[in-house]
């Protein structure tokens, strides 16, 4: 009798724990916390430790700051310059242009809106591998390549698009624009559809022009979305690798004109099996993107509340 009452008490305790309102939040966030530690915190901590080591098969040796001292070399600086130029150019194109297109696609006066939304989003569904191969065929250096054929038909000289720094960066930016324009349009469209119509109607009653409504209603209310798109675009720019790799068919390009920071990490860490140095490159990339992101968040006034508090 005593044993059965004890068993009954244990069952009630378990049931009360399962249905406890205090325990429920911890239960639901546990999978996120677990995946955060396994897939983010642990790899980051391990990478930081490895960046101070020489990692050989079955042997690791602490070498202090040697990997970071070796980072200061012309190849890494070229990779930083390429990634920075690429990021700046993609930001110049992939923030204002999708914003303007999203305003048009959200307008009541626009016809066939759904068709144009689908058309702009289709490239985002295409694999980077496939897109890179298609662009390599279009911008090939041979006279028979698509773009060179068009130039020849107009009486112009064919170009070796992927063999010169300027034209190579142009092709990479065109590829990024084609691939990611639809995604950014989608973000801005989501933001535009959350702006109350009453604000525009009130502005129209007050005689506000279309441009005044855009500058004084649309842009301020799209600020959170714009900052988000800006942030992920910075990350996307500095972490670019697959586009360059597929465009050249490997991680090698003439005079490293297509080498990015992630490409250099891949070259050192995977191709040359120097995981310690590759980890140092990864940490440098993390620090660069973190500093730039913090600067842009400060610029957009995202820390004002904390400062006032």
Backbone bond lengths (Angstrom), bond angles and torsions (degrees), N, CA, C in turn:
res aa  C-N    CA-C-N  psi(-1)  N-CA   C-N-CA  omega(-1)  CA-C   N-CA-C  phi
1 X - - - 1.474 - - 1.531 110.93 -
2 X 1.346 112.49 -43.90 1.477 117.92 179.90 1.534 110.94 -66.48
3 X 1.375 114.06 -38.62 1.473 119.15 -179.99 1.515 110.98 -65.78
4 X 1.329 116.49 -40.63 1.473 119.37 -179.08 1.525 111.27 -67.59
5 X 1.336 116.06 -36.27 1.471 118.08 178.58 1.534 110.58 -68.65
6 X 1.364 115.57 -34.13 1.462 118.95 178.71 1.544 110.24 -67.14
7 X 1.371 114.80 -41.02 1.469 120.24 179.27 1.532 110.36 -63.81
8 X 1.332 113.98 -40.15 1.473 120.09 179.10 1.537 110.50 -63.17
9 X 1.347 114.90 -39.90 1.475 120.12 179.07 1.509 111.33 -64.20
10 X 1.359 115.79 -40.21 1.474 119.74 -179.78 1.536 110.57 -64.59
11 X 1.349 114.94 -40.57 1.472 119.25 179.64 1.521 110.85 -62.78
12 X 1.340 114.89 -42.19 1.469 118.90 179.83 1.532 111.09 -63.86
13 X 1.366 113.26 -38.01 1.466 118.19 179.56 1.527 110.78 -63.59
14 X 1.361 115.85 -43.31 1.459 120.36 179.08 1.517 110.66 -63.19
15 X 1.353 114.96 -43.37 1.457 119.31 -177.98 1.532 110.70 -64.72
16 X 1.338 114.75 -42.24 1.467 117.94 -179.37 1.529 110.58 -65.48
17 X 1.367 117.05 -31.97 1.468 120.28 177.83 1.526 110.98 -69.25
18 X 1.372 114.80 -40.59 1.468 119.19 -179.49 1.519 111.88 -66.09
19 X 1.356 116.07 -36.15 1.467 119.97 -177.49 1.527 112.31 -98.05
20 X 1.310 118.02 10.50 1.459 121.22 -178.24 1.533 110.91 -71.44
21 X 1.332 116.03 130.85 1.466 119.63 178.03 1.516 111.37 -70.80
22 X 1.338 116.90 -26.12 1.469 119.67 178.79 1.524 111.55 -73.16
23 X 1.343 115.86 -35.66 1.473 119.59 -176.79 1.523 112.19 -82.61
24 X 1.349 117.28 -24.73 1.474 121.05 -174.54 1.539 113.43 -55.70
25 X 1.351 119.64 -47.40 1.484 118.58 -179.57 1.512 112.66 -59.13
26 X 1.353 117.62 -40.67 1.468 120.81 179.98 1.521 110.97 -66.33
27 X 1.340 115.65 -35.44 1.453 120.71 179.44 1.540 110.51 -64.50
28 X 1.345 116.09 -43.36 1.466 119.65 -176.24 1.533 112.69 -74.84
29 X 1.344 117.32 -31.06 1.473 117.22 -179.27 1.528 112.48 -89.64
30 X 1.346 116.59 -7.14 1.461 119.41 -178.40 1.536 112.79 -58.40
31 X 1.371 118.97 -44.86 1.487 117.64 179.00 1.520 112.24 -59.06
32 X 1.342 117.38 -38.02 1.466 119.50 179.55 1.531 110.57 -65.91
33 X 1.351 115.54 -45.72 1.473 119.08 -178.74 1.527 110.19 -61.85
34 X 1.336 115.58 -41.68 1.467 120.35 -179.96 1.531 110.66 -62.39
35 X 1.358 116.18 -48.48 1.471 119.27 -179.15 1.522 110.48 -66.80
36 X 1.348 118.40 -33.04 1.469 121.45 177.90 1.530 110.58 -61.96
37 X 1.337 116.00 -45.03 1.467 118.85 -178.60 1.527 111.78 -70.55
38 X 1.355 116.45 -37.38 1.472 119.19 -176.80 1.522 111.32 -74.62
39 X 1.352 116.33 -45.37 1.470 119.03 -170.79 1.523 113.99 -99.64
40 X 1.347 118.88 -8.86 1.464 118.96 -179.77 1.530 111.77 -125.33
41 X 1.353 116.17 -61.89 1.463 119.29 -173.51 1.533 111.51 -62.05
42 X 1.336 116.29 -48.53 1.471 119.38 -177.82 1.539 112.10 -61.66
43 X 1.384 118.75 -49.37 1.477 117.70 177.83 1.525 113.23 -60.42
44 X 1.353 117.77 -37.19 1.472 119.37 -179.04 1.526 110.56 -65.98
45 X 1.335 116.22 -46.96 1.476 120.01 -179.86 1.527 110.28 -62.08
46 X 1.345 116.44 -43.03 1.472 120.56 179.50 1.528 111.11 -62.81
47 X 1.345 115.59 -40.74 1.475 119.37 -179.78 1.521 110.52 -65.35
48 X 1.338 116.83 -41.00 1.477 119.79 178.33 1.532 109.90 -60.31
49 X 1.329 116.46 -45.01 1.485 119.89 179.97 1.533 110.37 -63.57
50 X 1.359 115.99 -43.94 1.475 119.69 -178.00 1.522 112.30 -65.41
51 X 1.343 116.37 -27.09 1.473 118.67 -178.81 1.535 111.69 -67.35
52 X 1.335 117.18 -14.92 1.471 120.88 176.86 1.531 111.08 -102.86
53 X 1.325 116.29 13.14 1.474 119.81 -175.86 1.521 111.76 -124.76
54 X 1.311 114.32 158.01 1.461 120.32 165.13 1.517 105.56 -99.79
55 X 1.335 115.99 116.70 1.465 119.72 -172.99 1.525 109.25 -105.35
56 X 1.310 115.39 113.89 1.457 121.30 175.73 1.521 107.82 -118.90
57 X 1.348 118.34 160.88 1.476 119.35 -179.92 1.527 111.41 -55.10
58 X 1.330 116.42 116.62 1.465 122.10 177.76 1.517 114.80 75.85
59 X 1.333 117.64 8.55 1.468 119.34 -176.77 1.534 109.98 -150.76
60 X 1.312 115.76 129.66 1.469 120.07 175.29 1.524 108.50 -127.99
61 X 1.321 116.19 137.61 1.464 121.52 -178.97 1.522 109.44 -131.50
62 X 1.346 116.26 131.06 1.460 119.57 177.29 1.528 109.03 -73.86
63 X 1.328 116.05 127.24 1.477 119.99 -178.18 1.530 111.04 -124.02
64 X 1.320 116.80 16.89 1.466 120.25 176.81 1.521 112.57 66.52
65 X 1.346 115.91 -131.15 1.468 121.26 -174.96 1.530 112.84 -94.93
66 X 1.329 117.44 13.84 1.473 119.84 -174.85 1.530 112.90 -58.54
67 X 1.358 116.46 -41.02 1.474 118.80 179.76 1.521 110.93 -62.54
68 X 1.336 116.67 -39.09 1.468 119.98 -179.69 1.530 111.22 -71.33
69 X 1.350 117.45 -33.82 1.468 119.98 176.85 1.526 110.57 -65.00
70 X 1.350 115.83 -37.23 1.478 119.89 -179.66 1.525 112.26 -70.63
71 X 1.346 116.29 -18.21 1.471 119.50 -179.22 1.520 111.83 -62.25
72 X 1.346 115.80 -29.74 1.464 119.73 -176.96 1.528 109.71 -76.28
73 X 1.335 116.76 72.92 1.468 120.89 179.91 1.535 108.41 -135.78
74 X 1.344 117.66 158.53 1.479 121.35 -174.53 1.526 113.78 -57.36
75 X 1.332 118.03 -35.95 1.471 119.98 -177.43 1.533 110.90 -66.21
76 X 1.345 115.42 -43.07 1.466 118.17 179.97 1.531 110.71 -67.36
77 X 1.338 116.31 -37.78 1.463 119.31 178.14 1.534 110.84 -65.36
78 X 1.343 116.57 -36.30 1.468 120.13 175.47 1.532 110.55 -63.27
79 X 1.341 115.53 -41.91 1.471 119.85 178.98 1.541 110.61 -62.74
80 X 1.348 116.31 -42.02 1.475 119.51 178.59 1.532 110.30 -63.48
81 X 1.351 115.97 -44.00 1.464 119.37 -179.22 1.533 110.48 -62.12
82 X 1.349 117.79 -45.59 1.471 120.90 -179.79 1.526 110.88 -61.10
83 X 1.348 116.63 -45.36 1.473 120.06 -178.72 1.530 110.85 -65.28
84 X 1.350 116.40 -38.66 1.467 119.80 -178.50 1.530 111.16 -67.76
85 X 1.342 116.32 -45.68 1.481 120.00 179.11 1.528 109.89 -61.66
86 X 1.320 116.00 -44.40 1.473 120.59 179.85 1.529 110.51 -60.57
87 X 1.348 116.27 -44.20 1.469 119.80 -178.55 1.533 110.91 -64.59
88 X 1.346 116.42 -44.39 1.473 119.38 -179.37 1.534 110.64 -62.09
89 X 1.332 117.07 -45.74 1.470 120.02 -178.02 1.531 111.60 -65.07
90 X 1.328 116.37 -39.77 1.476 117.97 179.41 1.533 110.68 -69.21
91 X 1.353 116.84 -33.95 1.471 118.67 177.40 1.528 110.56 -66.24
92 X 1.338 116.18 -39.78 1.474 120.00 -179.30 1.523 111.24 -61.89
93 X 1.353 115.77 -34.66 1.475 119.47 -177.44 1.525 111.82 -92.67
94 X 1.331 116.63 -45.42 1.466 120.02 -167.88 1.540 114.61 -85.96
95 X 1.324 117.70 8.72 1.468 118.44 171.87 1.539 110.10 -107.60
96 X 1.351 119.44 -57.38 1.476 118.01 -176.34 1.531 114.15 -71.57
97 X 1.360 117.11 -40.11 1.474 118.70 -175.50 1.541 111.67 -64.32
98 X 1.342 119.42 -49.08 1.471 118.15 177.04 1.531 112.77 -61.28
99 X 1.342 116.32 -33.58 1.467 119.58 179.01 1.524 110.53 -62.40
100 X 1.334 116.53 -47.07 1.472 120.32 -179.76 1.531 110.48 -65.52
101 X 1.335 116.57 -43.34 1.472 119.54 179.28 1.531 111.08 -62.99
102 X 1.348 116.00 -37.76 1.474 119.44 179.27 1.534 110.46 -65.39
103 X 1.337 117.09 -37.52 1.477 120.18 177.54 1.526 109.62 -62.64
104 X 1.346 116.69 -42.96 1.473 119.45 177.89 1.526 110.86 -63.85
105 X 1.339 116.36 -43.94 1.471 119.60 -177.41 1.521 112.31 -70.12
106 X 1.329 116.51 -17.71 1.469 120.07 178.98 1.525 111.71 -94.27
107 X 1.332 116.19 -6.69 1.459 119.95 -176.09 1.527 111.49 -74.11
108 X 1.338 114.77 146.40 1.476 119.70 177.68 1.525 110.72 -68.49
109 X 1.336 116.49 -25.45 1.462 120.54 -175.84 1.529 112.61 -80.62
110 X 1.326 116.76 -13.53 1.468 120.65 -176.80 1.529 110.26 -73.93
111 X 1.342 117.19 131.34 1.466 120.09 177.51 1.536 109.49 -97.04
112 X 1.304 116.64 156.19 1.484 123.64 178.77 1.529 111.23 52.07
113 X 1.344 115.93 43.87 1.473 120.03 -177.18 1.522 112.54 -59.25
114 X 1.339 115.63 -45.00 1.467 118.94 -177.09 1.525 112.06 -63.55
115 X 1.330 115.52 -36.20 1.470 120.15 178.90 1.535 109.81 -63.22
116 X 1.336 116.59 -49.31 1.462 119.98 -177.91 1.534 111.50 -67.01
117 X 1.351 116.84 -35.63 1.469 119.41 176.38 1.525 110.25 -61.09
118 X 1.337 116.34 -43.05 1.475 120.30 -179.50 1.522 110.51 -65.46
119 X 1.345 115.75 -43.22 1.468 119.74 -177.33 1.532 110.82 -62.32
120 X 1.342 116.78 -42.46 1.474 118.98 -178.47 1.527 111.96 -71.23
121 X 1.338 117.67 -23.74 1.458 119.87 -176.99 1.533 112.82 -89.29
122 X 1.328 118.10 -20.70 1.477 120.71 -175.56 1.535 112.68 -55.58
123 X 1.360 120.46 -43.54 1.476 118.85 179.31 1.528 113.75 -56.50
124 X 1.363 117.33 -31.26 1.466 120.15 -179.68 1.522 111.55 -64.85
125 X 1.323 117.00 -23.12 1.466 120.96 179.97 1.524 111.87 -84.02
126 X 1.328 116.08 -10.75 1.470 120.14 -178.41 1.522 110.27 -82.73
127 X 1.310 116.79 137.30 1.465 121.53 178.43 1.531 110.52 -63.90
128 X 1.335 116.16 143.31 1.472 120.42 177.48 1.526 109.99 -61.19
129 X 1.324 116.29 -34.53 1.464 121.17 179.97 1.533 109.94 -61.26
130 X 1.339 115.18 -49.17 1.473 120.10 -179.65 1.530 109.89 -64.67
131 X 1.351 116.15 -46.36 1.467 120.36 -178.11 1.535 110.33 -60.90
132 X 1.348 117.36 -41.96 1.456 120.92 -179.69 1.520 111.77 -62.68
133 X 1.334 116.16 -40.97 1.474 119.75 179.76 1.523 110.86 -66.79
134 X 1.341 116.62 -40.33 1.474 119.72 179.52 1.532 110.08 -64.78
135 X 1.339 116.33 -43.14 1.470 119.22 179.52 1.532 111.12 -66.63
136 X 1.323 117.25 -31.96 1.466 119.69 177.77 1.519 110.58 -65.88
137 X 1.348 116.28 -36.22 1.468 119.86 177.15 1.532 110.95 -71.12
138 X 1.349 115.74 -39.07 1.475 118.83 -178.66 1.527 111.06 -67.83
139 X 1.355 115.84 -44.23 1.472 120.25 -174.63 1.531 112.22 -99.94
140 X 1.298 117.52 24.11 1.461 120.52 178.52 1.530 111.62 -62.51
141 X 1.333 116.73 158.28 1.468 120.90 -177.94 1.524 113.58 -81.70
142 X 1.355 118.04 -11.40 1.458 120.46 -177.79 1.536 110.68 -72.87
143 X 1.323 115.05 156.49 1.469 118.83 179.44 1.524 111.53 -66.57
144 X 1.337 115.69 -25.59 1.463 119.40 -179.30 1.517 113.91 -82.46
145 X 1.351 118.39 -6.84 1.473 120.54 178.34 1.532 109.29 -64.21
146 X 1.320 116.34 150.54 1.470 121.10 -170.69 1.525 113.17 -53.74
147 X 1.341 116.67 -52.10 1.464 119.30 -174.95 1.523 111.40 -69.13
148 X 1.338 117.03 -38.21 1.459 119.57 177.78 1.532 111.00 -66.61
149 X 1.323 118.03 -34.33 1.467 121.03 177.05 1.523 109.93 -61.83
150 X 1.339 115.80 -41.10 1.471 119.91 179.39 1.535 109.85 -65.62
151 X 1.351 116.16 -42.64 1.469 119.58 179.63 1.528 110.66 -61.96
152 X 1.325 116.84 -42.51 1.470 120.94 179.95 1.526 110.57 -63.26
153 X 1.346 116.68 -39.90 1.474 120.12 178.87 1.523 111.63 -62.54
154 X 1.336 116.34 -28.36 1.474 120.27 178.24 1.536 111.61 -92.71
155 X 1.336 116.19 11.37 1.458 120.53 176.83 1.516 114.44 78.18
156 X 1.303 117.96 19.00 1.475 121.34 -178.91 1.528 110.27 -103.92
157 X 1.325 114.65 162.22 1.466 120.43 -179.51 1.534 110.08 -78.12
158 X 1.333 117.93 140.61 1.472 119.45 175.12 1.528 110.49 -67.54
159 X 1.314 116.30 153.79 1.471 121.24 -177.54 1.528 110.45 -119.42
160 X 1.320 114.51 149.24 1.478 120.23 171.19 1.531 106.34 -92.11
161 X 1.317 116.11 81.27 1.462 122.24 -169.14 1.526 113.57 -56.92
162 X 1.316 116.31 -37.41 1.467 119.51 -173.05 1.526 112.99 -94.34
163 X 1.340 116.73 6.54 1.476 119.14 -177.98 1.523 113.20 -105.93
164 X 1.317 118.01 -1.02 1.471 121.59 -179.95 1.526 109.64 -125.20
165 X 1.339 115.57 143.92 1.466 119.99 -174.60 1.520 113.96 -56.50
166 X 1.343 117.39 -48.27 1.461 121.40 -176.00 1.518 112.83 -64.63
167 X 1.354 115.76 -50.93 1.474 119.07 -177.73 1.528 111.03 -69.54
168 X 1.341 116.23 -32.16 1.467 119.59 178.30 1.538 110.37 -64.39
169 X 1.346 116.13 -45.27 1.467 119.62 178.34 1.536 110.39 -64.72
170 X 1.355 116.16 -36.36 1.465 120.58 177.28 1.534 110.39 -58.81
171 X 1.331 116.61 -45.48 1.476 120.57 -179.22 1.535 110.32 -64.12
172 X 1.346 116.57 -41.52 1.477 119.91 179.73 1.532 111.21 -63.17
173 X 1.336 116.24 -40.44 1.470 119.67 -179.61 1.536 110.53 -69.75
174 X 1.342 116.53 -39.30 1.477 119.59 177.34 1.531 109.48 -61.47
175 X 1.328 116.09 -43.39 1.474 120.09 178.94 1.527 110.83 -61.03
176 X 1.343 116.92 -45.10 1.468 120.10 179.97 1.528 110.86 -64.62
177 X 1.337 116.24 -40.28 1.471 119.96 179.66 1.523 110.43 -63.00
178 X 1.333 115.92 -46.91 1.465 120.43 -179.70 1.536 111.08 -61.24
179 X 1.330 115.54 -40.45 1.480 120.36 -173.91 1.533 112.66 -76.35
180 X 1.366 117.37 -42.49 1.456 119.82 -168.44 1.523 114.85 -105.53
181 X 1.329 118.00 -2.98 1.469 120.08 -179.63 1.539 111.18 -58.65
182 X 1.319 116.77 -45.40 1.466 121.22 -176.87 1.522 112.52 -62.73
183 X 1.336 117.18 -37.74 1.467 121.22 179.88 1.529 109.94 -63.60
184 X 1.347 116.21 -47.27 1.469 119.38 -178.82 1.527 111.33 -66.63
185 X 1.328 116.84 -35.69 1.472 119.86 175.65 1.529 109.69 -59.99
186 X 1.325 115.12 -41.39 1.473 120.25 -179.50 1.539 111.05 -61.58
187 X 1.347 116.74 -43.38 1.475 120.22 178.24 1.522 110.63 -60.65
188 X 1.347 116.10 -47.57 1.463 119.17 -177.68 1.535 111.36 -67.44
189 X 1.339 116.71 -35.05 1.468 119.33 177.56 1.528 110.58 -63.01
190 X 1.339 116.20 -41.53 1.469 120.33 178.56 1.520 110.18 -60.81
191 X 1.338 116.81 -41.07 1.465 120.32 178.62 1.518 111.61 -67.28
192 X 1.340 116.85 -41.52 1.474 120.57 -178.36 1.531 111.32 -64.05
193 X 1.332 116.19 -37.26 1.459 118.83 -177.15 1.519 112.76 -74.50
194 X 1.346 116.46 -10.26 1.472 119.68 175.98 1.527 112.37 -93.61
195 X 1.333 117.55 -3.56 1.468 119.81 177.59 1.529 108.53 -81.32
196 X 1.330 118.69 123.89 1.471 120.38 -177.33 1.523 111.71 -60.47
197 X 1.334 116.65 134.58 1.467 121.89 -179.89 1.527 111.03 -64.39
198 X 1.369 115.27 -26.53 1.468 119.15 -177.02 1.532 111.75 -60.05
199 X 1.337 115.57 -32.33 1.476 118.76 -179.68 1.520 110.58 -63.45
200 X 1.348 116.69 -42.26 1.462 120.32 179.16 1.526 110.42 -68.38
201 X 1.345 115.54 -39.59 1.473 119.00 -179.44 1.530 110.88 -64.52
202 X 1.340 116.38 -40.55 1.475 119.88 177.87 1.516 110.61 -64.16
203 X 1.344 115.63 -40.23 1.471 119.40 179.47 1.522 110.96 -65.45
204 X 1.348 116.39 -37.89 1.475 119.87 178.04 1.519 111.09 -64.38
205 X 1.356 116.22 -38.98 1.472 120.43 177.92 1.532 110.00 -61.50
206 X 1.346 115.75 -36.27 1.471 119.96 179.35 1.522 112.87 -81.09
207 X 1.342 115.81 0.52 1.466 119.82 176.25 1.511 114.68 83.63
208 X 1.333 117.72 22.89 1.478 120.62 -179.93 1.530 110.32 -72.37
209 X 1.318 116.68 138.69 1.470 120.79 178.32 1.534 109.30 -79.44
210 X 1.332 115.43 171.91 1.475 120.32 -179.59 1.528 111.10 -61.43
211 X 1.346 115.67 -41.91 1.471 118.20 -178.04 1.538 111.04 -67.83
212 X 1.338 117.11 -37.61 1.486 119.55 178.55 1.526 110.79 -65.65
213 X 1.332 116.54 -38.26 1.474 119.70 177.75 1.530 109.69 -64.66
214 X 1.339 116.63 -38.91 1.467 119.75 -179.76 1.533 110.99 -65.64
215 X 1.350 116.57 -46.01 1.466 120.35 -176.05 1.527 112.67 -74.07
216 X 1.360 117.53 -33.96 1.468 119.60 -172.23 1.538 114.07 -103.15
217 X 1.325 117.40 -13.20 1.486 118.92 177.78 1.534 110.42 -118.96
218 X 1.331 115.34 -57.37 1.471 119.19 -173.04 1.531 112.15 -62.78
219 X 1.336 116.16 -54.73 1.464 118.79 -175.56 1.536 113.45 -61.82
220 X 1.357 119.88 -48.31 1.480 118.38 179.68 1.524 113.13 -60.81
221 X 1.353 116.71 -39.48 1.465 118.71 -177.64 1.533 112.55 -77.18
222 X 1.320 115.81 -15.70 1.474 118.83 176.53 1.533 111.75 -91.39
223 X 1.325 117.28 3.50 1.468 120.06 -174.79 1.535 113.22 -56.91
224 X 1.353 119.90 -46.75 1.479 117.96 179.52 1.520 113.08 -59.74
225 X 1.359 116.25 -41.41 1.467 119.61 179.10 1.526 110.17 -66.38
226 X 1.345 116.09 -41.44 1.470 120.03 -178.89 1.526 110.32 -61.59
227 X 1.333 116.86 -42.00 1.472 120.03 179.80 1.534 110.27 -64.82
228 X 1.322 115.83 -40.27 1.464 119.38 178.77 1.531 110.65 -62.65
229 X 1.352 116.07 -47.06 1.478 119.83 -179.75 1.531 109.82 -63.10
230 X 1.331 116.00 -39.83 1.470 120.99 178.39 1.531 110.42 -60.31
231 X 1.336 115.51 -45.22 1.469 120.46 -177.40 1.521 111.73 -64.50
232 X 1.344 116.80 -48.10 1.473 118.24 -178.33 1.531 111.15 -70.22
233 X 1.351 116.42 -25.80 1.469 118.97 177.52 1.523 110.53 -71.38
234 X 1.337 116.97 -37.38 1.471 119.99 176.34 1.523 109.92 -62.53
235 X 1.323 115.07 -47.25 1.469 119.28 179.12 1.536 110.43 -61.19
236 X 1.352 115.23 -45.42 1.468 119.43 -179.22 1.520 111.99 -61.56
237 X 1.335 116.43 -38.67 1.464 120.31 -179.40 1.511 112.25 -65.69
238 X 1.326 116.87 -47.47 1.467 119.48 -177.09 1.530 112.45 -74.99
239 X 1.334 117.02 -22.36 1.473 118.36 -179.51 1.533 112.26 -96.22
240 X 1.327 117.39 9.05 1.466 120.32 -178.40 1.533 111.08 -63.00
241 X 1.307 115.93 131.61 1.466 121.03 179.08 1.530 111.18 -148.55
242 X 1.338 116.05 -51.34 1.466 120.24 -172.45 1.530 111.56 -60.39
243 X 1.333 118.02 -38.08 1.468 121.32 -178.19 1.532 110.12 -60.58
244 X 1.347 115.68 -49.01 1.461 120.02 -179.05 1.538 110.55 -65.46
245 X 1.331 115.35 -42.15 1.476 120.10 -178.49 1.531 110.66 -60.15
246 X 1.346 116.49 -45.86 1.465 120.06 -177.39 1.517 111.60 -72.46
247 X 1.329 117.10 -32.07 1.463 120.64 -179.40 1.531 110.97 -65.63
248 X 1.339 116.48 -38.54 1.463 120.41 -179.30 1.528 112.25 -97.35
249 X 1.316 117.34 -5.62 1.459 120.09 179.63 1.514 113.31 76.86
250 X 1.331 117.89 0.48 1.462 123.00 177.16 1.525 107.45 -169.09
251 X 1.340 116.08 -174.83 1.475 119.72 179.33 1.526 111.38 -88.68
252 X 1.324 117.36 8.34 1.469 121.85 -179.11 1.523 109.63 -104.96
253 X 1.314 116.71 134.52 1.463 121.48 175.89 1.524 107.70 -139.31
254 X 1.347 118.42 156.23 1.474 120.31 -178.11 1.536 111.12 -59.64
255 X 1.329 116.20 124.77 1.482 122.25 -179.43 1.530 113.04 54.42
256 X 1.326 117.10 26.98 1.480 123.23 179.20 1.530 112.64 58.59
257 X 1.346 118.13 31.72 1.475 119.36 -178.89 1.531 111.88 -69.82
258 X 1.341 117.41 -19.75 1.460 119.61 178.90 1.523 113.17 -107.96
259 X 1.350 115.35 9.26 1.476 118.52 -177.07 1.528 110.66 -78.30
260 X 1.330 116.81 129.11 1.469 121.93 176.57 1.537 109.21 -112.94
261 X 1.336 115.85 175.59 1.480 118.47 -179.27 1.528 110.68 -62.27
262 X 1.333 115.96 -43.59 1.473 118.88 179.45 1.529 110.17 -67.69
263 X 1.329 116.65 -34.31 1.464 120.54 176.05 1.520 111.08 -62.48
264 X 1.334 115.93 -40.17 1.476 120.29 178.34 1.529 110.20 -67.75
265 X 1.341 116.03 -39.23 1.478 120.52 176.63 1.537 109.70 -59.85
266 X 1.343 115.66 -45.38 1.468 120.76 -179.80 1.533 110.56 -63.11
267 X 1.342 114.19 -42.02 1.468 119.61 -178.99 1.532 111.41 -60.73
268 X 1.338 116.55 -47.20 1.461 120.92 -176.98 1.532 112.05 -78.05
269 X 1.340 115.41 -47.82 1.465 119.84 -173.06 1.510 114.44 -74.14
270 X 1.355 117.17 -42.19 1.465 120.64 -174.22 1.527 111.51 -99.85
271 X 1.356 116.59 -52.66 1.470 118.79 -175.21 1.533 111.65 -68.40
272 X 1.349 117.54 -40.03 1.467 120.25 -178.63 1.532 112.44 -100.00
273 X 1.325 116.61 3.17 1.470 123.50 176.40 1.540 112.27 56.21
274 X 1.336 116.73 32.51 1.468 120.71 178.08 1.535 107.76 -103.73
275 X 1.328 115.76 77.19 1.464 120.38 -171.48 1.529 112.66 -66.87
276 X 1.336 117.62 -32.07 1.466 120.55 178.55 1.515 110.99 -62.93
277 X 1.335 116.63 -48.67 1.459 120.86 179.64 1.534 110.89 -67.13
278 X 1.353 115.83 -39.50 1.465 119.92 176.87 1.521 111.31 -60.02
279 X 1.342 116.75 -37.87 1.474 120.51 177.83 1.526 110.41 -64.63
280 X 1.345 116.79 -39.65 1.471 120.10 178.19 1.532 110.24 -62.50
281 X 1.344 117.03 -39.56 1.473 120.51 176.72 1.526 109.94 -62.31
282 X 1.338 116.44 -42.54 1.470 120.68 179.22 1.514 112.12 -62.62
283 X 1.325 117.37 -41.33 1.468 120.59 179.34 1.537 110.00 -67.57
284 X 1.338 116.25 -38.57 1.474 119.11 177.05 1.529 110.33 -61.48
285 X 1.342 116.76 -41.81 1.472 120.79 177.42 1.528 110.99 -61.73
286 X 1.340 116.09 -42.34 1.471 121.13 178.71 1.533 110.52 -60.22
287 X 1.331 116.08 -45.08 1.475 120.46 -178.18 1.532 110.36 -65.65
288 X 1.341 116.91 -42.98 1.477 120.52 -179.16 1.530 110.37 -60.78
289 X 1.342 116.85 -50.57 1.472 120.13 -177.51 1.529 110.83 -66.22
290 X 1.346 116.63 -35.73 1.470 120.22 179.54 1.528 110.73 -64.58
291 X 1.352 116.14 -45.83 1.472 119.87 -179.10 1.534 110.38 -63.23
292 X 1.340 116.88 -46.32 1.479 120.02 -178.93 1.524 110.65 -64.03
293 X 1.329 117.01 -40.43 1.472 119.95 179.52 1.524 110.82 -64.61
294 X 1.338 117.68 -42.40 1.466 120.79 179.05 1.531 110.99 -64.31
295 X 1.337 116.30 -38.77 1.474 119.87 178.53 1.523 110.47 -63.60
296 X 1.345 116.89 -45.13 1.470 118.44 -178.28 1.532 111.45 -70.12
297 X 1.339 118.28 -32.70 1.472 119.92 176.18 1.526 110.06 -67.43
298 X 1.334 116.75 -38.44 1.462 121.46 176.55 1.533 110.08 -64.86
299 X 1.358 115.29 -42.45 1.461 120.64 179.82 1.531 111.11 -60.68
300 X 1.329 117.02 -39.22 1.462 120.81 -179.05 1.533 112.41 -84.99
301 X 1.328 116.72 5.14 1.467 120.09 174.50 1.510 114.94 74.84
302 X 1.330 117.47 28.36 1.467 119.73 -177.10 1.527 113.11 -77.71
303 X 1.359 118.07 -11.14 1.464 119.52 -179.90 1.531 112.21 -104.21
304 X 1.341 116.41 9.61 1.463 118.77 -174.50 1.524 112.86 -61.51
305 X 1.354 117.64 -42.70 1.462 121.01 -177.79 1.520 111.09 -61.19
306 X 1.373 114.96 -43.22 1.464 118.51 -179.38 1.516 110.76 -63.46
307 X 1.380 115.77 -39.58 1.461 119.04 -179.05 1.524 111.39 -65.36
308 X 1.387 115.71 -40.25 1.460 119.30 179.41 1.516 111.29 -66.94
309 X 1.390 114.68 -38.03 1.458 118.69 178.89 1.504 111.96 -64.64
